[in-house]
């Protein structure tokens, strides 16, 4: 039986559970679900959180521009982040690896082929690749969107069956429901252009993404016919609950 290939993108807000620290409990929650699903699904994770981890350890003094300080923080935080994933996933019998990518990698055919080949070898040997932007050389995600687009490009490149964006809302809400203070989830999106008009600009507190960066990501995935789900990653068991339709989330076909 061919396993379903899932690309899970986890933002800083989800990983910190909206606090100032990385939540080991949230990473355990992800590992627990992936262990339960490993017979039917193979996972690739695009994970933010390097800057959030570094902030737990250090305060950098610098007269440089903010973005350079963030790049330096990412460089300090990334090995810690991967170590936390490795330790926790290992407890659930799962193996992990680190892949750092930058946008220019998606522009060159040779690097695209290399990414696919490497990740296929990892996944076929039961390793879960954990992808982040190579922040020391690239500043795109730091400025523009918390890995949403990186997730979508990777999902498209790897021909994922499903792209799940774990965020801090129950999917995308209708415009009216946000305006009147009772958020209501749009459960299924058949008309993408209509969705674009619905979306209210909002930034997430830790990450650099808001709903707009998710819309951009969905449009990248849609061009490659990858189905996208926007799920509330703050909830426990969020992947399995979405599969079993126990929670409200947004499905974009």
N, C-alpha and C positions, 0 to 999 in steps of 0.2 A: 504493500500500500504506500502510495506517495504521500509524504507528510505535507501538511499545509504550511507554506512558508510565511511567517508573520514578521513584519518589521515593526517593532515597538519603539516609539519615540517618547522619552520621558524628560520632561522639562524640570528646571530647578525647583519650581514651586511644588511639584509632586514629590521630588526627592527630599525636600526639606519639610514636607507637609506644612508648608507656609510658615516655617519658623526660620531662625537664622542658622540652624544646624542641619547637616545631612541626617536623615532619619534611617537608622539601621533597620528599624521596624518595617519601613516601606520597602527597603531592598529585600528583606526577608519575605515580605508579602509577594514580591515579584518572583523570587526564587521558588517559593512554595508552589505558586501557580504553574510555573514553567516545569517544575518537577512532575506535577500532576498531569500536565499536557504533553509530556515529551514523547509519548508513543504516537501521537497523532499530529503534533506540530513541531516545526523547527523555528527557532527564534534568532533574530538579529536585533540588537538593541542599539538605538542611537541615544546616547545619554548626555545631558547637560550636567551641571553640578560641580565642575572643577573649581570654578571661582568661589562658589559657596563653601566648598570644603576648605579652601585655602584661607578664607576669611575667619574660619574657626581657629586657625593656628597663628596667623600673622597679621600684622598691620604694617603695610609697606610705606616707607617715607619716600616721597618723590616729588620733584618739581616738574616731572614729565606730564604730558597729557594723560587724562583719565584712561584712555583706551590702552596706553602702554602699561599702565599700572595693572589694568585688568588682564592684559596678556601675561604679565609677570605672575599675577595671582593664578592664572590658569595653569601656567607652567609648574607652579608649586603644588597646586591642588590635584592635577591630573593623576600623578602616581598614587596619591592617597586614595583618590576615588576608585581607581582600578583595584587597589589593595582591598578596600572594603567590599567591593563586588566579589573579588576572588574568595575572600575569607567566608563570606556569607553563602555564596553559591556552592562552595565546596561542601558546606554542612548539609546541603540538600543533594549532594552527589552530582553537582553540575560543574562543568569546566568552562572557564571563560578566557577570552583573549582580548587584546587591545588593538584597535585599528584607528589611526589618526588620519583623517582625510582633509583636503581643502578643496575649495570650489574649482580651482584650476584642474584638479584631477578629473573632473567630469567633462572637461572641455577637450581632452586629448584621448583619441581612440585607444592608444597603447595603455595609458593608465587605467582607462575604463575596463579594458580586457583583464589587466592585472588584478584590479579590485575584485572582479567577478570570480576569477580563477582562485584567488587566495581565499576569499570568503567561502566559496564552494568547498574547498579542501577542509577548512575549519569546520564548517557545518556538517559535512559528511563524516567527520571524525568526532562528532558530538561536542564540539566546542561552540560556545555562544559568543560570537564576536560583539565586543562593546565598542561602538564607534563614537568618536567625538571629533569636533573640528580641530585641526592642528593650529591651535590658537596662537602659538608663538610666531607663526609665519603669516597667518591670515586674521583679519579683524572683522570679516564680514558678519559672522554670526553674533559676535559681541555687540556689533552695532545693529544688526538687522534681524533678530528673530529667533533666538533660543533654539537653534537646531531644527526648527520645523521644516525649513526648505531642504536642509541637508538630509533629513529623514526621508522626505519625498523623493529627492533625487536618487537616494540609495535604494529605496523601495522599488523605484522604476527600473533602475539598473539591474537589480537582482531578480526582477520579475516576481516580486512578492505577490502572494495571493491576497494579502490583507495588510494595510498600513494602519496601525492604531496610534493615534496621538493621545497620550495620557495628559490631561490638563486638570485645571482646578474648577471646572464647571461640569454640569451634566450634559455635555455636548454643546451645541449652538442653540441659543435661545431666540425666540421670535422677537422682533424689534418692539412690537406693542407690549409684550409681556415684560420686557426690561424697563420700558418707559413707565409702566404702571406698577412696577415693583414686585411682580409675581412671576419670576422667570419660568417660562414654559419651553421645554425642549422641542426642537424640530427633529422628529424621529427619523424621517426618511427624506432625502433630497434627490429628486429626480431632475429638477431644473436648476442647474448650477448658477445661471445668470440671475435667477430670481433670488437665490441664496445670497449672492453678492450684495444685493440691495438691502437685504435683511440685516446684514452684519453691522453691529455698532462697534465703533473703534474703542478698544479697551486694552490697556497694557496689563501684564501680570506683574505682581509686586517684585519678585526676585528676578524673573527672567526678562529677556528683552522682547519676548513675543507677546502679541495680543491676538485677538481674533483675526485681525487683518493678515498677520503672518501665517495663520492657519489656512485662510482662504487661498493665499498664494501657494501654499504647500499642496492643498487639495487639488488646485488646478494643474500642478506639475504631475501629481499622481494620476489624475484623470486622463491626461494626455497619453499615459501608458496603460490605460484601462485597469488601474489598480484601485480596488475599492478602499475607501478610507472610513475609519470609525473615529469619532471624537468622544472620548470616554473620561469620566471623572476618576483620575488616578489617585485621588486622596482617599477614596473608599477602599476598604480591604477587599481582596478577591475581585478586583475590577475587571480583569480579563475574562475570568470564568463566568462572572455574573453577566457580562455583556454577551458572551456566547449563549448563555441560557436565557437571555432576554429578561433578566430579573431587575434590571436598573434602566432608567431612562438615559439614552445616549443618542448621538446623531450618526446616521449611516449615510454615506455619500456613494452612490453607485456610479 
